[in-house]
Amino acid sequence: MATSDNRPRLGIDLGTTATCVCVVDGSGEARVLANREGGATTPSAVYLGADGTAVVGDLALDQRAYEPGRVITEIKREIGGDYTVAVPGGHLRPEQISALILRQAVEDALEALGTAVPAAGPLASAVVTVPAYFGTAERARTREAGRIAGLDVLDLVNEPTAAALASGLRGTPAGRAVLVYDLGGGTFDVTVVLMFPDEVRVVATGGDARLGGADWDRVLVDLVLDRMGDFPDEEDPRTSPRLMAGLLGQAQAVKVALSTSTEQMLTMRTAQGHVHRMVISRNDYEKATSDLLDRTLDFTGDLIAQARAAGVPTIDDVLLVGGMSRTPAVARRLDETFPHLPAPRLAADAELVVAKGAAQVAAGESRKVVDVTSKGYGVLITRDTGRPSLGSAVHWIITPNTPLPTSGRHPLCTVRDGQTTMRVAVYESTTDVLSDDEADHIRLDERTMEGLPRDSRRGDPVELDFSLGADGVLRIDAHAANGARLRIETQVRGRDSDVLAPLPGLRR
């Protein structure tokens, strides 16, 4: 489907390990737009060449065997943070690297549509998915990645919400409660949504933006190396980035195969030409990775309790999403741990359903989506204005799992007579568990409000109005009785020392 100016409206799942682009066709069905190699997804990998160009996808992964230090993977885990990649002329931030992935995926999608890459203006309009557990910084930089890639980003939609939209499950007038367990290549989300005929309402969400299939891969690599034992007469593979890259690729293949077979052969050739062969059983693999799966089950149990507290005592469906959900242990352990839940069912096209849901939103999905914030937002306050020596604490004005958009108000108070300025420090929680210790959380912004009356008295209030939009942008309006005012719209800043390098050109 295209916009009024004939730009395609795309749904994009910008994944940690793979990216997928979909469009709603003339029949109203969401379909995957294959890349140039014919694949439904493009590996989210970038090779940064010495000549200042970049290669994306399978060709980038191929370079791990030769120049592993130039291949960037799992960049989604770094977006929103201070991570940078040094290149000639400066640094690249995660959003720039993500933009390269988006650019190639969308150019391939346009080719699949038979649409030329425009000479000017946006390539396409797009809805891009993000983990439900992404905070303000991650969302802002994902949107920026789309802009750098040349996209008109219509919206960001949470991955579990997109999956629910595309699942084929029908809403009911009373609300059909669906638990979406989304275990992807690099992130884990678990969300409870109520599906109505004309609305999808998120009840509660949780998860971990740094837990996913990539962690299973690394455990499997460690399992292989432990079995190989010591290396008295040959190079230890751990000291060779090239050998480790090759082993990681094999481990990923074994992991996928063990979803359908009970054992798999792995063969590794060392630098000296020695060949190591071993059989990895599904039981060995599941035992080694059980702690990772336990973490997802802990999040799931907490979320079920949160949904119950929010007035949703019964779950009608359990939907498994993401490639890692194909692992047989996932459905089995969910059944064992939560016997009161319906039997989990794997979403059709589990790796593609998120992009399909995004495409439906881009095309104008008729159902209203009411999402929640996965994080808390607050301000630093003095514990006792009469005793500043007691230190500071974070006071939470917006709490996790509050429906969006939302707002809240809280006063800051002066701590001494004649105070004419006030520091306003805004915080975002790192999890859905709130504490008042500022060290536990992320400082989003800090400004100084000036112009308070010179005759102010200790304890005089400055009102703070917090507003968090469905777009994830937090806006704060601080105002004092004398009319002094400070407006803050949370901005995501890189490190001042960073010199950004130009975006490399894509090489096919």
FENDAUR-V319089 format. One record per residue. N is the residue number from 0. SS is DSSP state (helix for helix, strand for strand, loop for the rest). Layout:
[[N:SS] [N:SS]]
This chain:
[[0:loop] [1:strand] [2:loop] [3:loop] [4:loop] [5:loop] [6:loop] [7:strand] [8:strand] [9:strand] [10:strand] [11:strand] [12:strand] [13:strand] [14:loop] [15:loop] [16:loop] [17:strand] [18:strand] [19:strand] [20:strand] [21:strand] [22:strand] [23:strand] [24:loop] [25:loop] [26:loop] [27:loop] [28:loop] [29:strand] [30:strand] [31:strand] [32:loop] [33:loop] [34:loop] [35:loop] [36:loop] [37:loop] [38:loop] [39:loop] [40:loop] [41:strand] [42:strand] [43:loop] [44:strand] [45:strand] [46:strand] [47:strand] [48:loop] [49:loop] [50:loop] [51:loop] [52:strand] [53:strand] [54:strand] [55:strand] [56:loop] [57:helix] [58:helix] [59:helix] [60:helix] [61:helix] [62:loop] [63:helix] [64:helix] [65:helix] [66:helix] [67:helix] [68:helix] [69:helix] [70:strand] [71:strand] [72:strand] [73:loop] [74:helix] [75:helix] [76:helix] [77:loop] [78:loop] [79:loop] [80:loop] [81:loop] [82:loop] [83:strand] [84:strand] [85:strand] [86:strand] [87:loop] [88:loop] [89:strand] [90:strand] [91:strand] [92:strand] [93:helix] [94:helix] [95:helix] [96:helix] [97:helix] [98:helix] [99:helix] [100:helix] [101:helix] [102:helix] [103:helix] [104:helix] [105:helix] [106:helix] [107:helix] [108:helix] [109:helix] [110:helix] [111:helix] [112:helix] [113:loop] [114:loop] [115:loop] [116:loop] [117:loop] [118:loop] [119:loop] [120:loop] [121:loop] [122:loop] [123:strand] [124:strand] [125:strand] [126:strand] [127:strand] [128:strand] [129:strand] [130:loop] [131:loop] [132:loop] [133:loop] [134:loop] [135:helix] [136:helix] [137:helix] [138:helix] [139:helix] [140:helix] [141:helix] [142:helix] [143:helix] [144:helix] [145:helix] [146:helix] [147:helix] [148:loop] [149:loop] [150:strand] [151:strand] [152:strand] [153:strand] [154:strand] [155:strand] [156:strand] [157:strand] [158:helix] [159:helix] [160:helix] [161:helix] [162:helix] [163:helix] [164:helix] [165:helix] [166:loop] [167:loop] [168:loop] [169:loop] [170:loop] [171:loop] [172:loop] [173:loop] [174:loop] [175:strand] [176:strand] [177:strand] [178:strand] [179:strand] [180:strand] [181:strand] [182:strand] [183:loop] [184:loop] [185:loop] [186:loop] [187:strand] [188:strand] [189:strand] [190:strand] [191:strand] [192:strand] [193:strand] [194:strand] [195:strand] [196:loop] [197:loop] [198:strand] [199:strand] [200:strand] [201:strand] [202:strand] [203:strand] [204:strand] [205:strand] [206:strand] [207:strand] [208:loop] [209:loop] [210:loop] [211:loop] [212:helix] [213:helix] [214:helix] [215:helix] [216:helix] [217:helix] [218:helix] [219:helix] [220:helix] [221:helix] [222:helix] [223:helix] [224:helix] [225:helix] [226:helix] [227:helix] [228:loop] [229:loop] [230:loop] [231:loop] [232:loop] [233:loop] [234:loop] [235:loop] [236:helix] [237:helix] [238:helix] [239:loop] [240:helix] [241:helix] [242:helix] [243:helix] [244:helix] [245:helix] [246:helix] [247:helix] [248:helix] [249:helix] [250:helix] [251:helix] [252:helix] [253:helix] [254:helix] [255:helix] [256:helix] [257:loop] [258:loop] [259:loop] [260:loop] [261:loop] [262:strand] [263:strand] [264:strand] [265:strand] [266:strand] [267:strand] [268:strand] [269:loop] [270:loop] [271:loop] [272:loop] [273:loop] [274:strand] [275:strand] [276:strand] [277:strand] [278:strand] [279:strand] [280:strand] [281:helix] [282:helix] [283:helix] [284:helix] [285:helix] [286:helix] [287:helix] [288:loop] [289:helix] [290:helix] [291:helix] [292:helix] [293:helix] [294:helix] [295:helix] [296:helix] [297:helix] [298:helix] [299:helix] [300:helix] [301:helix] [302:helix] [303:helix] [304:helix] [305:helix] [306:helix] [307:helix] [308:helix] [309:loop] [310:loop] [311:loop] [312:loop] [313:loop] [314:loop] [315:loop] [316:strand] [317:strand] [318:strand] [319:strand] [320:strand] [321:loop] [322:helix] [323:helix] [324:helix] [325:helix] [326:loop] [327:helix] [328:helix] [329:helix] [330:helix] [331:helix] [332:helix] [333:helix] [334:helix] [335:helix] [336:helix] [337:loop] [338:loop] [339:loop] [340:loop] [341:loop] [342:loop] [343:loop] [344:strand] [345:strand] [346:loop] [347:loop] [348:loop] [349:loop] [350:loop] [351:loop] [352:helix] [353:helix] [354:helix] [355:helix] [356:helix] [357:helix] [358:helix] [359:helix] [360:helix] [361:helix] [362:loop] [363:loop] [364:loop] [365:loop] [366:loop] [367:strand] [368:strand] [369:strand] [370:loop] [371:strand] [372:loop] [373:loop] [374:loop] [375:loop] [376:strand] [377:strand] [378:strand] [379:strand] [380:strand] [381:strand] [382:loop] [383:loop] [384:loop] [385:loop] [386:loop] [387:helix] [388:helix] [389:helix] [390:loop] [391:strand] [392:strand] [393:strand] [394:strand] [395:strand] [396:strand] [397:strand] [398:loop] [399:loop] [400:loop] [401:loop] [402:strand] [403:loop] [404:loop] [405:strand] [406:strand] [407:strand] [408:strand] [409:strand] [410:strand] [411:strand] [412:strand] [413:loop] [414:loop] [415:loop] [416:loop] [417:loop] [418:loop] [419:loop] [420:strand] [421:strand] [422:strand] [423:strand] [424:strand] [425:strand] [426:strand] [427:strand] [428:loop] [429:loop] [430:loop] [431:loop] [432:loop] [433:loop] [434:loop] [435:loop] [436:loop] [437:helix] [438:helix] [439:helix] [440:loop] [441:strand] [442:strand] [443:strand] [444:strand] [445:strand] [446:strand] [447:strand] [448:strand] [449:strand] [450:loop] [451:loop] [452:loop] [453:loop] [454:loop] [455:loop] [456:loop] [457:loop] [458:loop] [459:loop] [460:strand] [461:strand] [462:strand] [463:strand] [464:strand] [465:strand] [466:strand] [467:strand] [468:loop] [469:loop] [470:loop] [471:loop] [472:loop] [473:strand] [474:strand] [475:strand] [476:strand] [477:strand] [478:strand] [479:strand] [480:loop] [481:loop] [482:loop] [483:loop] [484:strand] [485:strand] [486:strand] [487:strand] [488:strand] [489:loop] [490:loop] [491:loop] [492:loop] [493:loop] [494:loop] [495:loop] [496:loop] [497:loop] [498:loop] [499:strand] [500:loop] [501:loop] [502:loop] [503:loop] [504:strand] [505:strand] [506:loop] [507:loop]]
